[in-house]
């Protein structure tokens, strides 16, 4: 643990996170550095111990939060999201989108609340608020132990390619779930490995007014990104999975590119725990591309633009 970064230092970031300043605001770069420094002392194995303790050893999880302020802050951010999802009126148009962790988001339309690739300790508190759950693939940083089971117990749809009793899908499909129109495409986690082709989902989720969220999970194959007319209002992508981001931007022409899979604590520093600067480099190479590099707990209102 970096002794210079305290829990109070992290809490001090919350007004900035809630204010959602423009991406060129230098305070955002400072906040990213603060989070990275706070996380530097937790190893990938530490985080996996924390994750595995959520359901079966909560005292262990509590102790790790006490030892690592960044874990306390991550949980606090998720709890604030749960409160906001519960209390925020649904938008009349578009999609309210909260960033939870890694590639995990909660979305809210006029009549539907959904989750994608959610990974959070207090998922049991979120399940009653969700109408549907989408999971791109089985890796731990894209799902939460017990969340799919609880959703299914409540007779709510879970879309995955692995969870028992979920809507198991093995080929491209189109679904209508409440007021959502959902197109599911197959992506390649590692396009150059035969056993990692067509092994994950990419979701195109459209609200009733046509606002389009394209969440592509850990897909590495730019050729599998499907351009749409009009282009997606938000393109959620993994920052460093072997696919050239500017090429993807040129292919899709998204109204907003959302850089994710940053500061994923299940990996060690320097070993797939991608820093925020990786995302910043993509947008230096594509200076005309509007972008969002979300911090935990940040929210955006996606609105269809022509």
Protein Blocks (a to p, Z undefined) as FASTA:
>chain_A
ZZkbcfklmmmmmmmmmnopafklmklmmmmmmmmmmmmmpcfklmmmmmmmmmmmmmlm
mmmmmmmmklmmmmmmmmmmmmmmmmmccdfehjddddfbhjaccdddfkbccdehiacf
klmmmmmmpcbdcdfblcfklccehklmmmmmnopacddfkbghiacdfbdcdddehjbc
cddddddfblmbmklghkbccdddddfkopacddehjafbfklpccdddddfbdcddfbg
opafklmmmmnopabdcdehihiakbcehihpacfklmmmmmmmmmmbccddddehiacd
ddddZZ
